[in-house]
């Protein structure tokens, strides 16, 4: 009778150890997935930020050129000559 009980307890201990090992494996796997997701999101934000800045610069340049043209047109309409505009507002 005692040997049957001992055998039963031993089996229970082995099964408990196996279940704990499986549980630990699942927790480790979940932890790795959470970490990978966080890293992926971080990388995605960095890439998105770079692309957004690049696109923003391109839009800004186009808008700046458009505004510059409108200013020159307004100056020409005001009666200033191209030479006067270049003298007053030119870079060189």
PDB file of N, CA, C and O in Angstrom:
ATOM      1  N   UNK A   1       0.819  -1.183   0.000  1.00  0.00           N
ATOM      2  CA  UNK A   1       0.000   0.000   0.000  1.00  0.00           C
ATOM      3  C   UNK A   1       0.872   1.258   0.000  1.00  0.00           C
ATOM      4  O   UNK A   1       0.604   2.191  -0.758  1.00  0.00           O
ATOM      5  N   UNK A   2       1.893   1.295   0.826  1.00  0.00           N
ATOM      6  CA  UNK A   2       2.773   2.459   0.910  1.00  0.00           C
ATOM      7  C   UNK A   2       3.526   2.657  -0.402  1.00  0.00           C
ATOM      8  O   UNK A   2       3.750   3.791  -0.826  1.00  0.00           O
ATOM      9  N   UNK A   3       3.917   1.558  -1.045  1.00  0.00           N
ATOM     10  CA  UNK A   3       4.651   1.690  -2.300  1.00  0.00           C
ATOM     11  C   UNK A   3       3.747   2.250  -3.397  1.00  0.00           C
ATOM     12  O   UNK A   3       4.206   3.012  -4.249  1.00  0.00           O
ATOM     13  N   UNK A   4       2.466   1.879  -3.382  1.00  0.00           N
ATOM     14  CA  UNK A   4       1.516   2.432  -4.362  1.00  0.00           C
ATOM     15  C   UNK A   4       1.359   3.940  -4.130  1.00  0.00           C
ATOM     16  O   UNK A   4       1.339   4.728  -5.076  1.00  0.00           O
ATOM     17  N   UNK A   5       1.248   4.322  -2.860  1.00  0.00           N
ATOM     18  CA  UNK A   5       1.107   5.741  -2.527  1.00  0.00           C
ATOM     19  C   UNK A   5       2.358   6.513  -2.934  1.00  0.00           C
ATOM     20  O   UNK A   5       2.266   7.609  -3.485  1.00  0.00           O
ATOM     21  N   UNK A   6       3.520   5.940  -2.662  1.00  0.00           N
ATOM     22  CA  UNK A   6       4.788   6.575  -3.028  1.00  0.00           C
ATOM     23  C   UNK A   6       4.890   6.722  -4.542  1.00  0.00           C
ATOM     24  O   UNK A   6       5.320   7.763  -5.040  1.00  0.00           O
ATOM     25  N   UNK A   7       4.500   5.692  -5.267  1.00  0.00           N
ATOM     26  CA  UNK A   7       4.526   5.735  -6.722  1.00  0.00           C
ATOM     27  C   UNK A   7       3.570   6.822  -7.233  1.00  0.00           C
ATOM     28  O   UNK A   7       3.902   7.553  -8.166  1.00  0.00           O
ATOM     29  N   UNK A   8       2.391   6.925  -6.623  1.00  0.00           N
ATOM     30  CA  UNK A   8       1.411   7.936  -7.013  1.00  0.00           C
ATOM     31  C   UNK A   8       1.947   9.342  -6.755  1.00  0.00           C
ATOM     32  O   UNK A   8       1.814  10.226  -7.602  1.00  0.00           O
ATOM     33  N   UNK A   9       2.554   9.548  -5.583  1.00  0.00           N
ATOM     34  CA  UNK A   9       3.115  10.849  -5.243  1.00  0.00           C
ATOM     35  C   UNK A   9       4.256  11.196  -6.206  1.00  0.00           C
ATOM     36  O   UNK A   9       4.358  12.334  -6.663  1.00  0.00           O
ATOM     37  N   UNK A  10       5.105  10.225  -6.512  1.00  0.00           N
ATOM     38  CA  UNK A  10       6.216  10.448  -7.429  1.00  0.00           C
ATOM     39  C   UNK A  10       5.708  10.861  -8.802  1.00  0.00           C
ATOM     40  O   UNK A  10       6.247  11.775  -9.426  1.00  0.00           O
ATOM     41  N   UNK A  11       4.667  10.181  -9.265  1.00  0.00           N
ATOM     42  CA  UNK A  11       4.082  10.539 -10.565  1.00  0.00           C
ATOM     43  C   UNK A  11       3.520  11.960 -10.520  1.00  0.00           C
ATOM     44  O   UNK A  11       3.689  12.738 -11.459  1.00  0.00           O
ATOM     45  N   UNK A  12       2.852  12.281  -9.416  1.00  0.00           N
ATOM     46  CA  UNK A  12       2.304  13.628  -9.268  1.00  0.00           C
ATOM     47  C   UNK A  12       3.420  14.676  -9.299  1.00  0.00           C
ATOM     48  O   UNK A  12       3.257  15.732  -9.911  1.00  0.00           O
ATOM     49  N   UNK A  13       4.533  14.397  -8.655  1.00  0.00           N
ATOM     50  CA  UNK A  13       5.669  15.329  -8.632  1.00  0.00           C
ATOM     51  C   UNK A  13       6.239  15.507 -10.033  1.00  0.00           C
ATOM     52  O   UNK A  13       6.549  16.624 -10.447  1.00  0.00           O
ATOM     53  N   UNK A  14       6.375  14.413 -10.751  1.00  0.00           N
ATOM     54  CA  UNK A  14       6.904  14.470 -12.116  1.00  0.00           C
ATOM     55  C   UNK A  14       5.940  15.264 -13.004  1.00  0.00           C
ATOM     56  O   UNK A  14       6.360  16.108 -13.796  1.00  0.00           O
ATOM     57  N   UNK A  15       4.639  14.979 -12.860  1.00  0.00           N
ATOM     58  CA  UNK A  15       3.641  15.685 -13.665  1.00  0.00           C
ATOM     59  C   UNK A  15       3.622  17.172 -13.308  1.00  0.00           C
ATOM     60  O   UNK A  15       3.528  18.013 -14.202  1.00  0.00           O
ATOM     61  N   UNK A  16       3.708  17.510 -12.028  1.00  0.00           N
ATOM     62  CA  UNK A  16       3.733  18.906 -11.599  1.00  0.00           C
ATOM     63  C   UNK A  16       4.951  19.624 -12.193  1.00  0.00           C
ATOM     64  O   UNK A  16       4.840  20.755 -12.667  1.00  0.00           O
ATOM     65  N   UNK A  17       6.109  18.963 -12.164  1.00  0.00           N
ATOM     66  CA  UNK A  17       7.326  19.560 -12.720  1.00  0.00           C
ATOM     67  C   UNK A  17       7.174  19.780 -14.226  1.00  0.00           C
ATOM     68  O   UNK A  17       7.598  20.808 -14.755  1.00  0.00           O
ATOM     69  N   UNK A  18       6.571  18.812 -14.909  1.00  0.00           N
ATOM     70  CA  UNK A  18       6.344  18.936 -16.345  1.00  0.00           C
ATOM     71  C   UNK A  18       5.395  20.101 -16.638  1.00  0.00           C
ATOM     72  O   UNK A  18       5.650  20.897 -17.541  1.00  0.00           O
ATOM     73  N   UNK A  19       4.320  20.200 -15.889  1.00  0.00           N
ATOM     74  CA  UNK A  19       3.358  21.282 -16.085  1.00  0.00           C
ATOM     75  C   UNK A  19       3.989  22.641 -15.793  1.00  0.00           C
ATOM     76  O   UNK A  19       3.743  23.610 -16.510  1.00  0.00           O
ATOM     77  N   UNK A  20       4.796  22.709 -14.747  1.00  0.00           N
ATOM     78  CA  UNK A  20       5.475  23.969 -14.422  1.00  0.00           C
ATOM     79  C   UNK A  20       6.447  24.356 -15.539  1.00  0.00           C
ATOM     80  O   UNK A  20       6.581  25.532 -15.875  1.00  0.00           O
ATOM     81  N   UNK A  21       7.108  23.377 -16.096  1.00  0.00           N
ATOM     82  CA  UNK A  21       8.023  23.639 -17.201  1.00  0.00           C
ATOM     83  C   UNK A  21       7.265  24.173 -18.418  1.00  0.00           C
ATOM     84  O   UNK A  21       7.715  25.122 -19.059  1.00  0.00           O
ATOM     85  N   UNK A  22       6.127  23.571 -18.736  1.00  0.00           N
ATOM     86  CA  UNK A  22       5.309  24.043 -19.855  1.00  0.00           C
ATOM     87  C   UNK A  22       4.810  25.466 -19.589  1.00  0.00           C
ATOM     88  O   UNK A  22       4.821  26.310 -20.485  1.00  0.00           O
ATOM     89  N   UNK A  23       4.369  25.727 -18.347  1.00  0.00           N
ATOM     90  CA  UNK A  23       3.867  27.047 -17.977  1.00  0.00           C
ATOM     91  C   UNK A  23       4.973  28.092 -18.126  1.00  0.00           C
ATOM     92  O   UNK A  23       4.738  29.175 -18.662  1.00  0.00           O
ATOM     93  N   UNK A  24       6.169  27.770 -17.656  1.00  0.00           N
ATOM     94  CA  UNK A  24       7.299  28.684 -17.763  1.00  0.00           C
ATOM     95  C   UNK A  24       7.632  28.945 -19.234  1.00  0.00           C
ATOM     96  O   UNK A  24       7.914  30.079 -19.620  1.00  0.00           O
ATOM     97  N   UNK A  25       7.597  27.898 -20.042  1.00  0.00           N
ATOM     98  CA  UNK A  25       7.867  28.050 -21.475  1.00  0.00           C
ATOM     99  C   UNK A  25       6.852  29.005 -22.112  1.00  0.00           C
ATOM    100  O   UNK A  25       7.228  29.880 -22.892  1.00  0.00           O
ATOM    101  N   UNK A  26       5.568  28.837 -21.779  1.00  0.00           N
ATOM    102  CA  UNK A  26       4.542  29.711 -22.334  1.00  0.00           C
ATOM    103  C   UNK A  26       4.737  31.155 -21.883  1.00  0.00           C
ATOM    104  O   UNK A  26       4.582  32.079 -22.681  1.00  0.00           O
ATOM    105  N   UNK A  27       5.076  31.354 -20.617  1.00  0.00           N
ATOM    106  CA  UNK A  27       5.337  32.710 -20.121  1.00  0.00           C
ATOM    107  C   UNK A  27       6.530  33.341 -20.833  1.00  0.00           C
ATOM    108  O   UNK A  27       6.480  34.510 -21.215  1.00  0.00           O
ATOM    109  N   UNK A  28       7.594  32.576 -21.010  1.00  0.00           N
ATOM    110  CA  UNK A  28       8.773  33.076 -21.721  1.00  0.00           C
ATOM    111  C   UNK A  28       8.424  33.446 -23.159  1.00  0.00           C
ATOM    112  O   UNK A  28       8.869  34.476 -23.665  1.00  0.00           O
ATOM    113  N   UNK A  29       7.636  32.616 -23.809  1.00  0.00           N
ATOM    114  CA  UNK A  29       7.226  32.877 -25.186  1.00  0.00           C
ATOM    115  C   UNK A  29       6.398  34.157 -25.265  1.00  0.00           C
ATOM    116  O   UNK A  29       6.618  34.989 -26.145  1.00  0.00           O
ATOM    117  N   UNK A  30       5.446  34.312 -24.344  1.00  0.00           N
ATOM    118  CA  UNK A  30       4.624  35.529 -24.324  1.00  0.00           C
ATOM    119  C   UNK A  30       5.490  36.760 -24.078  1.00  0.00           C
ATOM    120  O   UNK A  30       5.291  37.802 -24.702  1.00  0.00           O
ATOM    121  N   UNK A  31       6.438  36.633 -23.177  1.00  0.00           N
ATOM    122  CA  UNK A  31       7.328  37.759 -22.874  1.00  0.00           C
ATOM    123  C   UNK A  31       8.135  38.162 -24.103  1.00  0.00           C
ATOM    124  O   UNK A  31       8.291  39.351 -24.382  1.00  0.00           O
ATOM    125  N   UNK A  32       8.649  37.175 -24.841  1.00  0.00           N
ATOM    126  CA  UNK A  32       9.404  37.478 -26.058  1.00  0.00           C
ATOM    127  C   UNK A  32       8.521  38.159 -27.101  1.00  0.00           C
ATOM    128  O   UNK A  32       8.957  39.080 -27.791  1.00  0.00           O
ATOM    129  N   UNK A  33       7.280  37.699 -27.208  1.00  0.00           N
ATOM    130  CA  UNK A  33       6.357  38.306 -28.171  1.00  0.00           C
ATOM    131  C   UNK A  33       6.040  39.755 -27.805  1.00  0.00           C
ATOM    132  O   UNK A  33       5.998  40.623 -28.677  1.00  0.00           O
ATOM    133  N   UNK A  34       5.818  40.013 -26.530  1.00  0.00           N
ATOM    134  CA  UNK A  34       5.535  41.381 -26.084  1.00  0.00           C
ATOM    135  C   UNK A  34       6.742  42.274 -26.373  1.00  0.00           C
ATOM    136  O   UNK A  34       6.585  43.392 -26.864  1.00  0.00           O
ATOM    137  N   UNK A  35       7.937  41.785 -26.071  1.00  0.00           N
ATOM    138  CA  UNK A  35       9.161  42.553 -26.324  1.00  0.00           C
ATOM    139  C   UNK A  35       9.321  42.824 -27.815  1.00  0.00           C
ATOM    140  O   UNK A  35       9.639  43.945 -28.215  1.00  0.00           O
ATOM    141  N   UNK A  36       9.103  41.806 -28.632  1.00  0.00           N
ATOM    142  CA  UNK A  36       9.245  41.971 -30.087  1.00  0.00           C
ATOM    143  C   UNK A  36       8.225  42.978 -30.609  1.00  0.00           C
ATOM    144  O   UNK A  36       8.536  43.775 -31.494  1.00  0.00           O
ATOM    145  N   UNK A  37       7.011  42.945 -30.068  1.00  0.00           N
ATOM    146  CA  UNK A  37       5.983  43.888 -30.503  1.00  0.00           C
ATOM    147  C   UNK A  37       6.385  45.313 -30.142  1.00  0.00           C
ATOM    148  O   UNK A  37       6.236  46.224 -30.957  1.00  0.00           O
ATOM    149  N   UNK A  38       6.894  45.513 -28.927  1.00  0.00           N
ATOM    150  CA  UNK A  38       7.332  46.849 -28.511  1.00  0.00           C
ATOM    151  C   UNK A  38       8.468  47.346 -29.397  1.00  0.00           C
ATOM    152  O   UNK A  38       8.467  48.507 -29.806  1.00  0.00           O
ATOM    153  N   UNK A  39       9.425  46.493 -29.695  1.00  0.00           N
ATOM    154  CA  UNK A  39      10.541  46.885 -30.554  1.00  0.00           C
ATOM    155  C   UNK A  39      10.056  47.214 -31.964  1.00  0.00           C
ATOM    156  O   UNK A  39      10.520  48.173 -32.580  1.00  0.00           O
ATOM    157  N   UNK A  40       9.118  46.412 -32.467  1.00  0.00           N
ATOM    158  CA  UNK A  40       8.568  46.665 -33.796  1.00  0.00           C
ATOM    159  C   UNK A  40       7.830  47.995 -33.855  1.00  0.00           C
ATOM    160  O   UNK A  40       7.945  48.735 -34.832  1.00  0.00           O
ATOM    161  N   UNK A  41       7.072  48.291 -32.806  1.00  0.00           N
ATOM    162  CA  UNK A  41       6.348  49.562 -32.761  1.00  0.00           C
ATOM    163  C   UNK A  41       7.328  50.731 -32.676  1.00  0.00           C
ATOM    164  O   UNK A  41       7.123  51.766 -33.311  1.00  0.00           O
ATOM    165  N   UNK A  42       8.381  50.565 -31.901  1.00  0.00           N
ATOM    166  CA  UNK A  42       9.393  51.625 -31.773  1.00  0.00           C
ATOM    167  C   UNK A  42      10.046  51.894 -33.132  1.00  0.00           C
ATOM    168  O   UNK A  42      10.194  53.042 -33.553  1.00  0.00           O
ATOM    169  N   UNK A  43      10.429  50.816 -33.799  1.00  0.00           N
ATOM    170  CA  UNK A  43      11.058  50.963 -35.119  1.00  0.00           C
ATOM    171  C   UNK A  43      10.088  51.588 -36.117  1.00  0.00           C
ATOM    172  O   UNK A  43      10.477  52.427 -36.930  1.00  0.00           O
ATOM    173  N   UNK A  44       8.828  51.176 -36.051  1.00  0.00           N
ATOM    174  CA  UNK A  44       7.819  51.739 -36.951  1.00  0.00           C
ATOM    175  C   UNK A  44       7.627  53.234 -36.732  1.00  0.00           C
ATOM    176  O   UNK A  44       7.472  53.990 -37.690  1.00  0.00           O
ATOM    177  N   UNK A  45       7.636  53.660 -35.470  1.00  0.00           N
ATOM    178  CA  UNK A  45       7.510  55.095 -35.188  1.00  0.00           C
ATOM    179  C   UNK A  45       8.697  55.860 -35.740  1.00  0.00           C
ATOM    180  O   UNK A  45       8.536  56.950 -36.288  1.00  0.00           O
ATOM    181  N   UNK A  46       9.888  55.295 -35.599  1.00  0.00           N
ATOM    182  CA  UNK A  46      11.093  55.972 -36.102  1.00  0.00           C
ATOM    183  C   UNK A  46      11.036  56.116 -37.620  1.00  0.00           C
ATOM    184  O   UNK A  46      11.331  57.182 -38.160  1.00  0.00           O
ATOM    185  N   UNK A  47      10.659  55.051 -38.295  1.00  0.00           N
ATOM    186  CA  UNK A  47      10.554  55.095 -39.760  1.00  0.00           C
ATOM    187  C   UNK A  47       9.471  56.084 -40.172  1.00  0.00           C
ATOM    188  O   UNK A  47       9.670  56.880 -41.089  1.00  0.00           O
ATOM    189  N   UNK A  48       8.325  56.036 -39.495  1.00  0.00           N
ATOM    190  CA  UNK A  48       7.232  56.953 -39.812  1.00  0.00           C
ATOM    191  C   UNK A  48       7.625  58.403 -39.595  1.00  0.00           C
ATOM    192  O   UNK A  48       7.259  59.281 -40.376  1.00  0.00           O
ATOM    193  N   UNK A  49       8.376  58.647 -38.525  1.00  0.00           N
ATOM    194  CA  UNK A  49       8.815  60.012 -38.239  1.00  0.00           C
ATOM    195  C   UNK A  49       9.734  60.524 -39.344  1.00  0.00           C
ATOM    196  O   UNK A  49       9.588  61.657 -39.803  1.00  0.00           O
ATOM    197  N   UNK A  50      10.684  59.684 -39.772  1.00  0.00           N
ATOM    198  CA  UNK A  50      11.599  60.089 -40.847  1.00  0.00           C
ATOM    199  C   UNK A  50      10.839  60.369 -42.135  1.00  0.00           C
ATOM    200  O   UNK A  50      11.085  61.369 -42.810  1.00  0.00           O
ATOM    201  N   UNK A  51       9.917  59.479 -42.468  1.00  0.00           N
ATOM    202  CA  UNK A  51       9.150  59.665 -43.705  1.00  0.00           C
ATOM    203  C   UNK A  51       8.274  60.910 -43.606  1.00  0.00           C
ATOM    204  O   UNK A  51       8.128  61.648 -44.581  1.00  0.00           O
ATOM    205  N   UNK A  52       7.691  61.143 -42.434  1.00  0.00           N
ATOM    206  CA  UNK A  52       6.853  62.328 -42.239  1.00  0.00           C
ATOM    207  C   UNK A  52       7.650  63.606 -42.368  1.00  0.00           C
ATOM    208  O   UNK A  52       7.189  64.577 -42.968  1.00  0.00           O
ATOM    209  N   UNK A  53       8.852  63.606 -41.802  1.00  0.00           N
ATOM    210  CA  UNK A  53       9.701  64.798 -41.901  1.00  0.00           C
ATOM    211  C   UNK A  53      10.096  65.054 -43.355  1.00  0.00           C
ATOM    212  O   UNK A  53      10.093  66.195 -43.816  1.00  0.00           O
ATOM    213  N   UNK A  54      10.432  63.994 -44.065  1.00  0.00           N
ATOM    214  CA  UNK A  54      10.821  64.140 -45.478  1.00  0.00           C
ATOM    215  C   UNK A  54       9.651  64.697 -46.286  1.00  0.00           C
ATOM    216  O   UNK A  54       9.817  65.616 -47.088  1.00  0.00           O
ATOM    217  N   UNK A  55       8.485  64.134 -46.065  1.00  0.00           N
ATOM    218  CA  UNK A  55       7.301  64.600 -46.788  1.00  0.00           C
ATOM    219  C   UNK A  55       6.981  66.048 -46.401  1.00  0.00           C
ATOM    220  O   UNK A  55       6.613  66.854 -47.255  1.00  0.00           O
ATOM    221  N   UNK A  56       7.122  66.371 -45.121  1.00  0.00           N
ATOM    222  CA  UNK A  56       6.862  67.733 -44.655  1.00  0.00           C
ATOM    223  C   UNK A  56       7.798  68.746 -45.293  1.00  0.00           C
ATOM    224  O   UNK A  56       7.383  69.845 -45.661  1.00  0.00           O
ATOM    225  N   UNK A  57       9.073  68.365 -45.422  1.00  0.00           N
ATOM    226  CA  UNK A  57      10.033  69.264 -46.072  1.00  0.00           C
ATOM    227  C   UNK A  57       9.636  69.517 -47.523  1.00  0.00           C
ATOM    228  O   UNK A  57       9.662  70.652 -48.000  1.00  0.00           O
ATOM    229  N   UNK A  58       9.267  68.434 -48.216  1.00  0.00           N
ATOM    230  CA  UNK A  58       8.886  68.566 -49.626  1.00  0.00           C
ATOM    231  C   UNK A  58       7.673  69.478 -49.778  1.00  0.00           C
ATOM    232  O   UNK A  58       7.636  70.324 -50.672  1.00  0.00           O
ATOM    233  N   UNK A  59       6.686  69.306 -48.908  1.00  0.00           N
ATOM    234  CA  UNK A  59       5.492  70.155 -48.962  1.00  0.00           C
ATOM    235  C   UNK A  59       5.874  71.592 -48.637  1.00  0.00           C
ATOM    236  O   UNK A  59       5.397  72.522 -49.288  1.00  0.00           O
ATOM    237  N   UNK A  60       6.724  71.781 -47.642  1.00  0.00           N
ATOM    238  CA  UNK A  60       7.166  73.127 -47.254  1.00  0.00           C
ATOM    239  C   UNK A  60       7.891  73.841 -48.379  1.00  0.00           C
ATOM    240  O   UNK A  60       7.675  75.031 -48.612  1.00  0.00           O
ATOM    241  N   UNK A  61       8.747  73.117 -49.071  1.00  0.00           N
ATOM    242  CA  UNK A  61       9.482  73.706 -50.199  1.00  0.00           C
ATOM    243  C   UNK A  61       8.504  74.132 -51.295  1.00  0.00           C
ATOM    244  O   UNK A  61       8.604  75.233 -51.836  1.00  0.00           O
ATOM    245  N   UNK A  62       7.559  73.248 -51.614  1.00  0.00           N
ATOM    246  CA  UNK A  62       6.577  73.585 -52.664  1.00  0.00           C
ATOM    247  C   UNK A  62       5.757  74.805 -52.268  1.00  0.00           C
ATOM    248  O   UNK A  62       5.509  75.690 -53.088  1.00  0.00           O
ATOM    249  N   UNK A  63       5.337  74.847 -51.002  1.00  0.00           N
ATOM    250  CA  UNK A  63       4.546  75.996 -50.549  1.00  0.00           C
ATOM    251  C   UNK A  63       5.384  77.274 -50.549  1.00  0.00           C
ATOM    252  O   UNK A  63       4.891  78.347 -50.897  1.00  0.00           O
ATOM    253  N   UNK A  64       6.661  77.150 -50.153  1.00  0.00           N
ATOM    254  CA  UNK A  64       7.555  78.314 -50.159  1.00  0.00           C
ATOM    255  C   UNK A  64       7.752  78.869 -51.552  1.00  0.00           C
ATOM    256  O   UNK A  64       7.740  80.084 -51.752  1.00  0.00           O
ATOM    257  N   UNK A  65       7.933  77.987 -52.509  1.00  0.00           N
ATOM    258  CA  UNK A  65       8.102  78.420 -53.907  1.00  0.00           C
ATOM    259  C   UNK A  65       6.830  79.120 -54.393  1.00  0.00           C
ATOM    260  O   UNK A  65       6.890  80.160 -55.049  1.00  0.00           O
ATOM    261  N   UNK A  66       5.689  78.534 -54.061  1.00  0.00           N
ATOM    262  CA  UNK A  66       4.415  79.115 -54.480  1.00  0.00           C
ATOM    263  C   UNK A  66       4.233  80.504 -53.863  1.00  0.00           C
ATOM    264  O   UNK A  66       3.848  81.444 -54.557  1.00  0.00           O
ATOM    265  N   UNK A  67       4.507  80.634 -52.564  1.00  0.00           N
ATOM    266  CA  UNK A  67       4.381  81.936 -51.897  1.00  0.00           C
ATOM    267  C   UNK A  67       5.358  82.955 -52.483  1.00  0.00           C
ATOM    268  O   UNK A  67       5.012  84.122 -52.668  1.00  0.00           O
ATOM    269  N   UNK A  68       6.573  82.509 -52.772  1.00  0.00           N
ATOM    270  CA  UNK A  68       7.569  83.398 -53.375  1.00  0.00           C
ATOM    271  C   UNK A  68       7.113  83.926 -54.714  1.00  0.00           C
ATOM    272  O   UNK A  68       7.270  85.110 -55.009  1.00  0.00           O
ATOM    273  N   UNK A  69       6.552  83.058 -55.518  1.00  0.00           N
ATOM    274  CA  UNK A  69       6.046  83.481 -56.832  1.00  0.00           C
ATOM    275  C   UNK A  69       4.921  84.504 -56.667  1.00  0.00           C
ATOM    276  O   UNK A  69       4.857  85.498 -57.391  1.00  0.00           O
ATOM    277  N   UNK A  70       4.036  84.243 -55.703  1.00  0.00           N
ATOM    278  CA  UNK A  70       2.922  85.168 -55.477  1.00  0.00           C
ATOM    279  C   UNK A  70       3.432  86.539 -55.018  1.00  0.00           C
ATOM    280  O   UNK A  70       2.893  87.573 -55.412  1.00  0.00           O
ATOM    281  N   UNK A  71       4.469  86.536 -54.188  1.00  0.00           N
ATOM    282  CA  UNK A  71       5.047  87.805 -53.737  1.00  0.00           C
ATOM    283  C   UNK A  71       5.668  88.582 -54.907  1.00  0.00           C
ATOM    284  O   UNK A  71       5.494  89.796 -55.016  1.00  0.00           O
ATOM    285  N   UNK A  72       6.384  87.875 -55.768  1.00  0.00           N
ATOM    286  CA  UNK A  72       7.000  88.536 -56.929  1.00  0.00           C
ATOM    287  C   UNK A  72       5.913  89.089 -57.839  1.00  0.00           C
ATOM    288  O   UNK A  72       6.029  90.209 -58.337  1.00  0.00           O
ATOM    289  N   UNK A  73       4.867  88.318 -58.056  1.00  0.00           N
ATOM    290  CA  UNK A  73       3.758  88.796 -58.900  1.00  0.00           C
ATOM    291  C   UNK A  73       3.141  90.051 -58.296  1.00  0.00           C
ATOM    292  O   UNK A  73       2.861  91.017 -59.004  1.00  0.00           O
ATOM    293  N   UNK A  74       2.932  90.030 -56.979  1.00  0.00           N
ATOM    294  CA  UNK A  74       2.348  91.207 -56.314  1.00  0.00           C
ATOM    295  C   UNK A  74       3.257  92.417 -56.455  1.00  0.00           C
ATOM    296  O   UNK A  74       2.783  93.530 -56.681  1.00  0.00           O
ATOM    297  N   UNK A  75       4.578  92.201 -56.320  1.00  0.00           N
ATOM    298  CA  UNK A  75       5.524  93.309 -56.469  1.00  0.00           C
ATOM    299  C   UNK A  75       5.522  93.840 -57.898  1.00  0.00           C
ATOM    300  O   UNK A  75       5.575  95.050 -58.118  1.00  0.00           O
ATOM    301  N   UNK A  76       5.460  92.936 -58.859  1.00  0.00           N
ATOM    302  CA  UNK A  76       5.411  93.368 -60.270  1.00  0.00           C
ATOM    303  C   UNK A  76       4.120  94.135 -60.548  1.00  0.00           C
ATOM    304  O   UNK A  76       4.125  95.133 -61.269  1.00  0.00           O
ATOM    305  N   UNK A  77       3.015  93.660 -59.969  1.00  0.00           N
ATOM    306  CA  UNK A  77       1.734  94.345 -60.171  1.00  0.00           C
ATOM    307  C   UNK A  77       1.736  95.732 -59.513  1.00  0.00           C
ATOM    308  O   UNK A  77       1.024  96.640 -59.942  1.00  0.00           O
ATOM    309  N   UNK A  78       2.554  95.871 -58.459  1.00  0.00           N
ATOM    310  CA  UNK A  78       2.614  97.172 -57.780  1.00  0.00           C
ATOM    311  C   UNK A  78       3.395  98.198 -58.592  1.00  0.00           C
ATOM    312  O   UNK A  78       3.431  99.375 -58.233  1.00  0.00           O
ATOM    313  N   UNK A  79       4.022  97.760 -59.685  1.00  0.00           N
ATOM    314  CA  UNK A  79       4.722  98.682 -60.559  1.00  0.00           C
ATOM    315  C   UNK A  79       6.230  98.604 -60.452  1.00  0.00           C
ATOM    316  O   UNK A  79       6.931  99.313 -61.174  1.00  0.00           O
ATOM    317  N   UNK A  80       6.747  97.766 -59.577  1.00  0.00           N
ATOM    318  CA  UNK A  80       8.209  97.635 -59.473  1.00  0.00           C
ATOM    319  C   UNK A  80       8.731  96.827 -60.647  1.00  0.00           C
ATOM    320  O   UNK A  80       8.079  95.901 -61.129  1.00  0.00           O
ATOM    321  N   UNK A  81       9.908  97.196 -61.090  1.00  0.00           N
ATOM    322  CA  UNK A  81      10.516  96.435 -62.181  1.00  0.00           C
ATOM    323  C   UNK A  81      11.209  95.204 -61.605  1.00  0.00           C
ATOM    324  O   UNK A  81      11.473  95.131 -60.405  1.00  0.00           O
ATOM    325  N   UNK A  82      11.494  94.251 -62.465  1.00  0.00           N
ATOM    326  CA  UNK A  82      12.190  93.038 -62.056  1.00  0.00           C
ATOM    327  C   UNK A  82      13.558  93.381 -61.466  1.00  0.00           C
ATOM    328  O   UNK A  82      13.990  92.768 -60.490  1.00  0.00           O
ATOM    329  N   UNK A  83      14.231  94.355 -62.060  1.00  0.00           N
ATOM    330  CA  UNK A  83      15.547  94.760 -61.566  1.00  0.00           C
ATOM    331  C   UNK A  83      15.447  95.323 -60.148  1.00  0.00           C
ATOM    332  O   UNK A  83      16.293  95.031 -59.302  1.00  0.00           O
ATOM    333  N   UNK A  84      14.408  96.132 -59.885  1.00  0.00           N
ATOM    334  CA  UNK A  84      14.216  96.685 -58.540  1.00  0.00           C
ATOM    335  C   UNK A  84      13.947  95.574 -57.520  1.00  0.00           C
ATOM    336  O   UNK A  84      14.479  95.587 -56.410  1.00  0.00           O
ATOM    337  N   UNK A  85      13.134  94.640 -57.911  1.00  0.00           N
ATOM    338  CA  UNK A  85      12.798  93.516 -57.017  1.00  0.00           C
ATOM    339  C   UNK A  85      14.048  92.719 -56.686  1.00  0.00           C
ATOM    340  O   UNK A  85      14.276  92.354 -55.533  1.00  0.00           O
ATOM    341  N   UNK A  86      14.853  92.453 -57.700  1.00  0.00           N
ATOM    342  CA  UNK A  86      16.104  91.693 -57.506  1.00  0.00           C
ATOM    343  C   UNK A  86      17.032  92.475 -56.592  1.00  0.00           C
ATOM    344  O   UNK A  86      17.661  91.891 -55.710  1.00  0.00           O
ATOM    345  N   UNK A  87      17.129  93.773 -56.784  1.00  0.00           N
ATOM    346  CA  UNK A  87      18.016  94.600 -55.946  1.00  0.00           C
ATOM    347  C   UNK A  87      17.570  94.576 -54.483  1.00  0.00           C
ATOM    348  O   UNK A  87      18.392  94.438 -53.576  1.00  0.00           O
ATOM    349  N   UNK A  88      16.255  94.714 -54.264  1.00  0.00           N
ATOM    350  CA  UNK A  88      15.740  94.805 -52.899  1.00  0.00           C
ATOM    351  C   UNK A  88      15.667  93.454 -52.190  1.00  0.00           C
ATOM    352  O   UNK A  88      15.955  93.362 -50.996  1.00  0.00           O
ATOM    353  N   UNK A  89      15.285  92.416 -52.912  1.00  0.00           N
ATOM    354  CA  UNK A  89      14.994  91.135 -52.275  1.00  0.00           C
ATOM    355  C   UNK A  89      15.925  89.998 -52.680  1.00  0.00           C
ATOM    356  O   UNK A  89      15.829  88.898 -52.135  1.00  0.00           O
ATOM    357  N   UNK A  90      16.801  90.243 -53.605  1.00  0.00           N
ATOM    358  CA  UNK A  90      17.690  89.188 -54.101  1.00  0.00           C
ATOM    359  C   UNK A  90      18.709  88.768 -53.061  1.00  0.00           C
ATOM    360  O   UNK A  90      19.009  89.528 -52.140  1.00  0.00           O
ATOM    361  N   UNK A  91      19.237  87.581 -53.197  1.00  0.00           N
ATOM    362  CA  UNK A  91      20.237  87.037 -52.276  1.00  0.00           C
ATOM    363  C   UNK A  91      21.626  87.539 -52.589  1.00  0.00           C
ATOM    364  O   UNK A  91      22.494  87.495 -51.717  1.00  0.00           O
ATOM    365  N   UNK A  92      21.871  88.004 -53.769  1.00  0.00           N
ATOM    366  CA  UNK A  92      23.225  88.359 -54.140  1.00  0.00           C
ATOM    367  C   UNK A  92      23.346  89.767 -54.415  1.00  0.00           C
ATOM    368  O   UNK A  92      24.434  90.240 -54.745  1.00  0.00           O
TER     369      UNK A  92
END
